Structure formats: structure tokens, C-alpha cells
């Protein structure tokens, strides 16, 4: 009989190896031009029962719970980094893509699924709803660090952050239509508006309360602030979901509100959540890879039908959704082509594919296998060519400049000061001037400048050049005024 201690140690070892392999896979994915999520999934498939046989995992319910938890963390991290000033101009197009676009995509794919998979109409619509939304985890990961035009990148990020509720609603609704004899259609319509409107309101309300709580509480250790922020994100999702509204939407909205406000220990919270989101992505995609059995996935039937549905999704359904939902919204033909191509599928469709399995639908295993293949195809083909397509369409923007962010100097309550790190941009008012010519707010001191990898000790005659990295000591009372001065 295996000792419980040995079993626990074995599990801890596997988690450690998974994370190490995931981190290394991320590095290699950049060199290979392949999205990291593909490598994460492959690691899970290779170590699973149909691969090396190291781990046997087939618990769909556990996979769904972990997948939802990971998506909450990923959406929260994505929302924190989403700038309202960037998203505001594309809010309407993004919402249109997240609602009308998902509905059109789901409908086109549903018709194709009815014919290709030979299922009923309602089952076809279940499949269409599952793959109807773009995936926040995939989009955030692929676009991070890329110099896609800001307007297009913001549209994709806002769409992927807000279209999950529509996909979840459609999936659950069509499963209910199959499973329940008498369904009230008016109740379904009311449920949709309840999820969207209440989810938005809950995100705003809890986001404001969370912001006040983070800024108002005096914790003994700065390391507790990121943990507190994550706890509030999980609270936002759970409370909203428990009243039948969209927890995903609430989390994304709350994160946007927090990320665009003055936030205590902002840098610590952002960095922690970035690392935590990566960890959850690694574990989630590897777990989903474990849940897949390659012997069932790479059969002639699944590959052929999966390829046919992938082609229809990528070349017909997504373009139709983009061109129709963005009518008269200021996007030209090339931009719509790019938005069509950049509609990545990822973790959300795979997690949603577990819903029919838990509900016990007849073709649920077929759906899961085909959805998984569609996601692999989308991530591999579209994800690895996004920058190339943008370059071909002449839609690349200038190199991204990291916005100013704070590096906390000491624990709150012990000093009322922070160090702000800022990369100078040629559009900034301070660029091209020496420090004596710049009217800084009171209690502000430029302590160091990094130029071309070299450290410069600043003096009054030091001129700020583009791409300089400035480290500025500032009192918290003057922080807002300093940020206005540094604003591009």
C-alpha cells in the first residue's frame, strides 16, 4: 500500500515539474513562434494516460472548477492592465463583438455542426455556443508585448474580456433546452439581461468597495496587499455568480476600475497577479491537456470534422461576425480582416465543453474532442501568425512604452513616499529638457536614470532623452500631479 506521505510528495513533485516545464515552454514558445498555451497543452497530453502514463486524470468536474478559478485570475490580471483611456474609444465595437459577434459566430458554427457532426439542431447550437467566444487567456498572452495598433489590440482585449458571459449564457441555455422538457423562453431572455446588467453593476460596486478596502487598510506586510486583491477578485466572482449574474464580467469590470485608479502598492499587486495568472494558465492548460486522451482526439473522424469546423469558424463564422457587428463603427477593410483573424479560441471553449459532459448529453465526448481540436488549430495557426498578419496588413504600431508604475519604497505607514519608474517617450513634455528646465511638483526628486543599459547619476544639466528610464522619488501627496506631468 502506498504511503499517503509518498503520494503527497509525488504530487508536489509533479506540480513543481509542471511549473518549471511551463516556464521553460514560455521561453521556447517565443523563439518558435508558437503560443505558449499550445506547449502547455502538449505537456499535459504527453504526461497523461495516453502518453507517458505518468498521470491519469478524467475528473471533468474538478477540471471545470480549476478552469473557472484560473479564468477568474486571468481576467482579473487582464482587467488590471486594461487602460480605460485606451478602451473607451472602442467600447461600443467591443461590446458589439462580445454580444452580436458571439451570437453570429455561434449561429454559423451551429449550422455547420448540425451538418458535419450529424447532431440535432439544439446540439448544434450547444457546439456553436461553446466555440462562439474568443478567449481572454489566449488573447492576453498572445498580444502581450506585441506592437499591434493600440486601437485594434484594445478592441480584441476588451472583446475577449467581456464576451465570456454571452458564450456561457448560450451554452447553458441550449443545454437546458435539450435537458428540460418545458423551458420558458421569456425566462431565458430575462436571464440574459440579468446576467449582463447585474454583472456590470456588481463589478462597478464591488470594484469601488475593493478599491477603498485596499487603499484604506493598513497591513503589516506589503506582501499581503496582492493576496488581499486576489481575494477580492474571487469574492467578486462568487458573490455575483451566486445571484445568477455573470461573475466573469463582474471580475473584469472590477479589475478595470481598480487598475485605472490610484492604488496602494500598485506595482506589487500588478506583478503578483501577473505571475499568479501565468501560473494558473500553465496549470489550467496542462490540466486540460491531461483531460484529453490523444487516442480519442487524433482519430480520423475527429481530425476531419475538427478541421472542417475550424475552417468554417476561422474563415466564415468569425469574419461574418466581425464585418456585421462592426458596420459603421470606423474600422476599415484591413482592420476588419485582422480582427477576423485574431479571434483566438483557448481555455474558455474547452472549459465550456465540460458543461455538456457534466449534464450527460449524448454527444458530449464528441463535442469535447472536436472543441479541443478546434482550439488547438486556432491557437496554432492564428496565434502564431497574428503579428505576421498585422505586418502584412500594415497594422503594426510604434514600439510599446510601459506606462509609469510605482515601486514601493517602504511599507505603508512608515513613510509617505514611493519611487515611480517611468520610461521617457518622445511625446512627453519632459523629453528633450534638462532637469532644471522641468517644473516638478514639490517633494519630487529624480534619483537615477538608466540610458542604454547604463546608469546615469542625474544632475540639473542632465537632459531627458527618449527611452530613458527614470526613477523618481515622490511623496504620495504629489503623486497625482507627477503622473499628469509624465502623461504622454
N, C-alpha and C positions, 0 to 999 in steps of 0.2 A: 504493500500500500504506500502511495506517495505521501510524504510528509507535507502538511499544509505550509510549513516554512519554506520547503523546497519549491512548492508550487508558487508561492508568493514571490520568492526570489527570481524564479524563472519569468514570471510576468513582468516584474520590474526590469529585468534584463532586456526583455523584448521591447518594452516601451522605450528604454534608453537607445537601443539599436535602431528602432523605427525613427526616433527623432534625429539621431546622428545621420542616418541614411537620408532622411528628408532634407536636412540642412545641406548636405553634400549634393543631393539631387538638384536643389535650387541653384547651386553654383554651376553645375554642369548644364542645367536646362538653358541658362543664359548663353553659354558657349555654343550649344547645339541648336539654339533657336526653337526649342520645344517648350511649351508651357510646363511649369513645374508640376501642375496637378496631374498631368499625364504620367510623369515619373512616379508620383506618389501612388497613383492607382496601380501602376505596374508592379511596384514593390509589394503592395497588398496582394495582388493576384499571384505573384511568384511565390510568396511565403505561405499562401493559402493551401487548402487541401488538394487542389488540382495542380499545384506547383510543387514546391519542395515538401509540402505536408507538415510544415512547422506548426501552423495554427489551423484549427478547424473552427470556423465561425459561420453560423447560419441563423443567428437570432435577429430577425427582422425588426422586432420591437426595440431592442437595445440599439440597433443601428439607427433607427429613426430618432430616438431620444438624443443620442450623441450628435447626430446630424443637425437636429434643430438647435441644440445647445451651441454647436460650432457656428451655425449660421447667425445666431444672435450676437456672438462675439465678433464675427467678421463684419456684420452690418454695423455694429457699434463703432468698430475701428474705422470703417469706411466713412461713416457719418461724421466722426470727429474731424477727419481730414477734408471733408467737403466744404468748400468755402461758399457761403451764401451769395457773396458778390459775383461769383462765377456761375452759380446755378440759377440765380434769379432770372437772368435773361432767357434761359432755356427751360424754365419751369413748366410752361404750358406744353411745349413739344414733348418734354419728358413724360409728363402725366398722360398725354395723348398716346404715346408709345406704350406706357405702362398699363393702359386700360384698353383703348380701342385696338392698339397694336397687338396686344396679347390675345384679344378676342378674335381678330382676323387670323393671326398665326394659328391659333388653336383650331379654328374652323377649317382652314385649308388642310392642315395636317390630319384632322379628324376624317375628312372625306377620303384622303389618301389611305389612312389606316383602315378604314372600312373596306376598301377595295383590296389593298395589299395584304392585310392580316386576316381578312375574311371574318371580321367580328361584327357584332351588331352596331347600330348607329350610336347608341349610348356608350358602348365600349370604345368605339372610335373616338368619341368626344372626350372620354376619360384620357385616352392616349394623347390626344391633341392638347388637352389642358396641361398634362404633365410636362410636355416639352414646349409649352407656349411662352414661357418667360425666359429672359436672359438671366444669367447667374451673377450675383454680386461678387462672390468669391473669385470666379474666373475673370470677370471684367476688371475688378480692382487689382488683381495680381498681374494681369497682362498689361494694363495701361500704366502701372506704377513705374515712373521714371522715363516713360516714353514721351517724345515731344510732338504728340498729336495735337492739332489745333485745339486750343483751350475750349472753344465752344463745342466742338464735337466730343471731346473727352468728357466734358461736363454733362452733356446730354446722355451719353452712354452710362456714366456713373449714376446719375440721378434716376435714369430709367431702371437700371438693374437694382438700385436700392429701394425702389417703390413698386416694382411690378410683381413681386412675390405674392402679395395679398390677392391679386386677381387670379394668379395661377392656382393658389391654394383654394380659393373660393370655387373656381370652376371644377377643380378636381374632386373636391368633397361633394359638390352639388350633383355631379353626374354619377358619382358612386352611390349617392343616396337615391337617385332616380332609378338605378339598377337594383339596389338592395331593398328599398322600401316600396311597398305596393301603392300606397296613396301619398303623393307628395304635393304639398300646397305651393304652387308656383309663386304666388304673391309673397309667401313667407321667404322663399329663396331670394326674391328681388329685394325684399326688406332687409334680409340678412347681408346682402352685398353692401348696401348703403350704410348699414350699421357698422360693418367691419371697417369700411373706408373712413367714414366721417368720425366715428368714435375712436378709431385707431389714431387718426391725425390729432384729435383733441387730447387724447391721453398722452401722446408723445409730447405735445406742447406743454401740457400741465405738469406731467411728471418730470419733463426736462427742466422746466423752470425751478421746480422744487428741488431736483437733484443738484442743479447749479448752486442754489442757495445753500444747500446742505454741505456741498464740497467746499465752497468758499467760506462758510460760516463756522465749520467745525475746526477745533484746534487739536489735532492729533499729535501724539508724542513722536512719531516717526514719519518721515516723508514717504517711506515705502508703503504706508497704509493708504495713502490717497489714491493710488491706482487701483488697489484692491477694493476700496470703497466705491470708486467709479464703476468698476465691473459689476459689483453687487447691485448697484442702482440700475444698470442696464438689464440684468437678469430680472430684477423686480419689475421694471417697466414692461418687459415681455410677458411675464407670468400674470401680473395683475390685469393687463389688457386682454390677454388670451382667455383668462378665466371669466370675463364678462362677455365673451363671444366676439370681441373685436380683433383686429389684426395686430398681433404683437410685433410682427416683423416691421410693419410700417411705423408703429409707435417707437420702437427702438431706433430706427434710422432717423426719424424726426427729432427725437430727444437728443441723439448724438450730434446732429447738425446744430441744434440750439446750443448745446454745451460747447461744442468746438468753435463756434463763432462768437463766443462771449469771453469776457475776462475771466480767466480760470486760474485758481491757485494751483501751483505745481503742474502747470500745463505740460511742460516738457516731460516730466516723469510719467504723467498719465498717458501721454501720447506714445512715448517709447515703450512703456509696459504693454499697452494694448496692441501696438504693432507686433511685438514679439509674441504675445499671447495669441493673436489672430493667426500668425504664421504657424504656431504650434497646433492650434485647432484645425487649421487647413491640412497640415501634414497628417494628423491622426484621423481626421474625418475621411479624407480621400483614401488613405491606406485601409481604413476600416471598410469603406465601401468596396475597395478592391478585394478585401477578404471575403466580403459577402457575395462576390461574383465567382462563379465556377466557370473557368475558361472552356471546359469540355462542353458546357451548355451554351456558352456565349459564341464561340467560334465554330458554330455548325453552319453548314451550307444555307439552311433556312434563315437563321438569324442574320448572317452576314449579308445575304442577298436582300432580304427585306429591310434590314437596317440601312444598307447603302441606298436603296430606293427612297426610303423615307428621309434619310439625311439629305439627299439631293433635292428632294421636294422642299424640305424645310429651309435649306440654305439658299436655293436658287429661285424658289417660287413663293413660299409662305412668308418668309421674313421680308423679302423685297416688297411684296404686296402690302404687308403691314406697315412698312416704313413709308412707302410712297403714298398710301391712302391716308394714314394718320397724320402725316406731315404736310398735307395740302395747304398751301398759302401760309406757311409758317417760316418763310425766309431761308429755306435750305435749297441750294442749287442741286443740279442733277448729280454732280460728282460727290457732293456731301451725302446725298441720299444713298448712292451706291456704297459709299464707305460705311454708313450706318447700317446698311443691309448686311454687309459682310462681317461687321463687328458684333453681330448679335450672338455672342458666345453662350453655349449651354454648358452647365457644370454640375455642381453639387445639388442644386435645388431640384432639377428634374429627377435625379437619382433618388433623393430623399422622398420626393412626391411619389415615385414609383413603388415605394414601400406601402403606401396607403391602400392600393387595391389588394396587396398581398395580405395585409392585416385584416382587410374587410372580407377576404376569402373569395374574391371574384374568380371566375373560371379561368380566365386567360392572364391572370396576374403575373405568373412566372414568365410567360412570353413577353408581356409588356416590360417587365423589369429588364430582361435580357436585351430587348431591342432598344429600350431607352438608354441603357448603358452603352450600347454600341453607337448610338446616335451622339451621345455626349463625347465619347472618345473621338469620333470622327470630327465633330465640331471643334473640340479643343485642339486636336492635332492639325487640322487643315486651316481653320480660321485663326486660331490662337497664335500659330507660328508665323502667320503671314500678315498680321494686322499692320505692322509698321511698313512692310514692303508695299502693301496695297495703298496705304496713305501716301507713301513716297511717289508711287506711280501716278496717283491722282493729284499730286502736288498739294497735299493737305497737311504737310508737316509744319509745325510752328517753330518759333525760336526755342533754344535750349531752356528747359525749365529751371527757374530760380526758386530755391527753397525759401518760403516766407520766413520772416523773423520769428524766432521762438525763444522761450525763456529757458535758461539753465539755472535752477535754483541755487543760490549761494549757500545758504544755511537754512536750518529748519525754521518754519514759520513760528513767530512768537519770540525768536531770539534776535532777529534782525529784520528790519523793514527794507530789504534790498534784494535785487536779483541781478543776474548777468544775462543780457539779451545777446543772442548770436544772430547776426544779420549778414547776408550776402549782398553786397552792393550791386545794383543794377544800373545800367547806363541811363535809365529813365528816372532814377531817383534824384531828388533835388540836391542831395548831398554829394553826388558823384561829380568829380572834377573840381571840387573845392578842397582847400586845406582846412584843417580843424579849426583854425582861428576864424575862418570866414563863416562857419556854421553856427547858427544860433541854437544851441542845445537848450532843452529845458533845465531847470535847476536840479541839482543833485544828480547830474549825469557826467560820466567820465568814460572816455574810450580807453580801455585798458590794454588792448592788444589788437593787432591787425595781422592776418595771415594772407600773404600775397604769393601766388605761385608755389605754395608749399613752404614758403619761408616766413618765419616770424619776424614782424617789424614792431619795434617799440615806438609807439606814436609820440609825436611832438606837435606843437602848434602849427608847424610848417608842413606836416605830413599831408599829402593830397590823397583823397579817396579816389581810387581807380575802379573801373568795372571789374567785377568778380572778386574784389577784396572781401575777406570775411572779417567782420568787425565784432569784437567782444566788448560790450558796453555795460558798465555798472550803472544801475539806475535805482532810485528809490521807487517803491510801489506807488507812491503818490504821483510821480512824474511819468509812470509807465505809459499811460494812455497818450499823453502829449508826445512822448518819444515815438510811439508807434505811428502817430499821424505824420511826424516828420519823416519817418522811414518808408512811409507808404509810397508805392510806385504809382 
